[in-house]
Amino acid sequence: MPVATPQLWLGESTVRRNEAIAPGYYWLQLHCPPVAKAVGPGQFVHLRVSSTDQPLLRRPMSIAGADPEAGTLEILYKVVGVGTQLLAAFPPGARMDVLGPLGNTFQMFPAGPVAVIGRGIGLAPLIMWALMARRQGLETHAYVSGRTDEMFFGAAEMAAAGVQVRCGGDDGSGVGSDRLLGLFAEEARCLSFNYVATCGSQRMGRLVARWSAETGNPGEIALEAQMGCALGACRGCVCSVWADPDHTQQRYALVCQEGPVFPIRQVVHLEA
Amino acid sequence: MRWANPITTASGTFAGYENYARLFPLDTFGAITVKSVSVEPRAGNPPPRLCETPAGLMNTIGLPNPGLAMFLKEELPKLRRLGNAPVVVSISGHSIGEYVLLAERLSQEPGVSALEINMSCPNVGKEAMEFGQSAEGAFELVRATRKATHLPLLAKLTPNVTDIAQIARAVEAAGADAISLINTIVAIAIDIHTGLPKTGTLTAGLSGPAIKPIAVRMVWQVAEAVKVPVIGMGGIQTWEDVVEFMMAGATGVALGTSLFVHHRGIVSVLAGLTDFLEKRGLTSVRELIGLAQRNWSRYQPERERLHATPAAG
């Protein structure tokens, strides 16, 4: 179970880009060298989106990419409320207070072949992981789902890096989102994935859990949670996880400390 | 109790401190007040435990903690390794007997500087807050705990009462060395799309800037009613807020919800305070304690005299 990185940074970053890439979805690039050099895939940052006390809390955002040399971070987000609405209004050049990197990472890196399967903004941490896996020389597969082909976030970038990408939209684009799930299930077996990471869809979570249970190979899922401090002090961001392999007991786990990445079998329960 | 400065942490907000210690030395605080310890481990309430509100935060964390045995074995040594600031341990129980047990045991630990009786958490059913909602209950609890410890004893009061000064007088009479207030205000938020409360429990406690005027009012009322020091909290974010609470009668203050937003806020708050004292030519923060209360008692009679209603006819 990978542990959080030892570096922790709190300070101002500079917005480089902040653009809508699909209706309601934005890509944010921050110049923040201390975090860019330390962050791993699966981790997140806690952003101050208001300079007043309304809204009060920071907003936690998954990291979709990091360039340690350029000192930049990539964040993919969806406007869902007052906080993200404010976030979307930050222009290039604006300063933004950042706390990070936070949480744990996906496994880095089991032997290939490996796969990621995700949907919507859940794709963010998976994109970062898949690109890093490719740089390690691993055979990497990506299954990308979304409402339309505008939402195949990261697909082009991953394909360019040599990730074997499959896309499926609810509107039938690509192989269609339902067929995509079937393809994953088939290929996970016949290609013998050693590890799968997922984020962003309960259906995908169940598929990965089933695959992991049947093959005995590890799967991990990144969760999101509403957060207070994001540093483990407030105890506000708990999720319920299974405490034992037989799923007889549950316990609370802090998404900001023990997560956001969890073993799939701790999170997803499969009906017999 | 000797604090290097008058600022501590608000108990409920400080259950994990290692990460904060990576951002600044914990000794930056005058004292560290940690999350309530109960006899048995507690898991806490089901999520959602947080709900953001205008300039505020509702929480229903539910006092999760590893229990007394694990606190002594792991948490207290961890705190001692992280710094030398006095450690105030908050205690919470289902019964007076449990508070007494906690007080007795914790008093034996050299790492514990003081105890804070949690008689105000609104998120644990009929415990904690229920003790703090009547003068009789508050008196009995503090009296029994007082007998169980030689350590400085703080009583943390709930604002969910009719007359906070009455409760304060009761805990002072029972032997509390200091009074800390306010804890959170009981609140409900409803999600209009699901038609259900937004939090895992029906009610949750409101904190943050939205409650500050209520907290200042209660600090004022309590400081007027008792002689023991008052530790004020409720929506403090800036050094100006600290000055406000002290002028209202607080000897010390706590940062709580603001720790979640301004993680290193203690540093700028202390700097701002120091600056303010210099500019005003004050030698110590102590000169601020109750200043507004003294001003008011001086000016208010004069104002009333000038605006006296003329006799009819």
HADDOCK unambig.tbl for C-alpha pairs under 7 A between the chains (distance, minus, plus):
assign (segid A and resid 8 and name CA) (segid B and resid 22 and name CA) 6.90 0.50 0.50
assign (segid A and resid 53 and name CA) (segid B and resid 55 and name CA) 5.09 0.50 0.50
assign (segid A and resid 54 and name CA) (segid B and resid 54 and name CA) 5.91 0.50 0.50
assign (segid A and resid 54 and name CA) (segid B and resid 55 and name CA) 4.89 0.50 0.50
assign (segid A and resid 55 and name CA) (segid B and resid 54 and name CA) 6.38 0.50 0.50
assign (segid A and resid 55 and name CA) (segid B and resid 55 and name CA) 6.13 0.50 0.50
assign (segid A and resid 56 and name CA) (segid B and resid 55 and name CA) 5.35 0.50 0.50
assign (segid A and resid 56 and name CA) (segid B and resid 56 and name CA) 6.24 0.50 0.50
assign (segid A and resid 57 and name CA) (segid B and resid 261 and name CA) 5.86 0.50 0.50
assign (segid A and resid 58 and name CA) (segid B and resid 261 and name CA) 6.14 0.50 0.50
assign (segid A and resid 228 and name CA) (segid B and resid 260 and name CA) 5.67 0.50 0.50
assign (segid A and resid 229 and name CA) (segid B and resid 260 and name CA) 3.93 0.50 0.50
assign (segid A and resid 229 and name CA) (segid B and resid 261 and name CA) 6.85 0.50 0.50
assign (segid A and resid 231 and name CA) (segid B and resid 19 and name CA) 5.91 0.50 0.50
assign (segid A and resid 232 and name CA) (segid B and resid 16 and name CA) 5.19 0.50 0.50
assign (segid A and resid 233 and name CA) (segid B and resid 13 and name CA) 6.04 0.50 0.50
assign (segid A and resid 233 and name CA) (segid B and resid 14 and name CA) 4.90 0.50 0.50
assign (segid A and resid 233 and name CA) (segid B and resid 15 and name CA) 4.59 0.50 0.50
assign (segid A and resid 233 and name CA) (segid B and resid 16 and name CA) 4.02 0.50 0.50
assign (segid A and resid 233 and name CA) (segid B and resid 17 and name CA) 6.20 0.50 0.50
assign (segid A and resid 234 and name CA) (segid B and resid 13 and name CA) 4.92 0.50 0.50
assign (segid A and resid 234 and name CA) (segid B and resid 14 and name CA) 6.24 0.50 0.50
assign (segid A and resid 234 and name CA) (segid B and resid 15 and name CA) 6.23 0.50 0.50
assign (segid A and resid 235 and name CA) (segid B and resid 61 and name CA) 6.59 0.50 0.50
assign (segid A and resid 236 and name CA) (segid B and resid 49 and name CA) 5.24 0.50 0.50
assign (segid A and resid 236 and name CA) (segid B and resid 50 and name CA) 5.89 0.50 0.50
assign (segid A and resid 236 and name CA) (segid B and resid 61 and name CA) 6.12 0.50 0.50
assign (segid A and resid 238 and name CA) (segid B and resid 47 and name CA) 6.41 0.50 0.50
assign (segid A and resid 239 and name CA) (segid B and resid 47 and name CA) 6.92 0.50 0.50
assign (segid A and resid 252 and name CA) (segid B and resid 43 and name CA) 6.99 0.50 0.50
